[in-house]
């Protein structure tokens, strides 16, 4: 009969001996702990040491992801790379349509993007059109740039290019419908923002 307040044993699928201590209140064995020892003699020495110095407590597991809240998950994100992985997973699931992490190469202000695109002197789009000898004129760029400043900037200031969705464009068109402008002018204004997105 075992007179010790613990039981030392080894499972076939484990390399080390385990020790299970008895609960003083119930007399039942507590969940076993690994001694990290391959011989029974060494495992017994570890068990007596724990009995003398205190039985180690198993670390509580972190809640599984399904139980973690969004704020819990946010606390674990420490780097930009981790943030981008999280955002990419949300995009893959269809919960976000686009994103840009702060300071990343792909973060582009939408208004700055439109303004640069319609700048005759600096636009890569204009340079490419001219290189291919496609029809584009300085006056056209000026009109489109003015449409951006007057109508797109007040509506969508502060948004990133990667965030812009079809719903945003639809919302802008609805917003424009309330303006006292001709249909042709509205068409020019819409194209000033939508053509660069193609």
Secondary structure, DSSP 8 states (H G I E B T S, - for coil): ---SSEEEE--TT-SS-EEEEB-TTT--B---EE---SSHHHHHHHHHHHHHH-----------TTTS-HHHHHHH--SHHHHHHHHHHHHHTTS-S----TT-TT--BHHHHHHHHT-TTT-HHHHHHHHTT----HHHHHHHHHHIIIIIHHHHTT-BGGG--HHHHHHHHHHHHTSS--HHHHHHHHHHHHGGG-
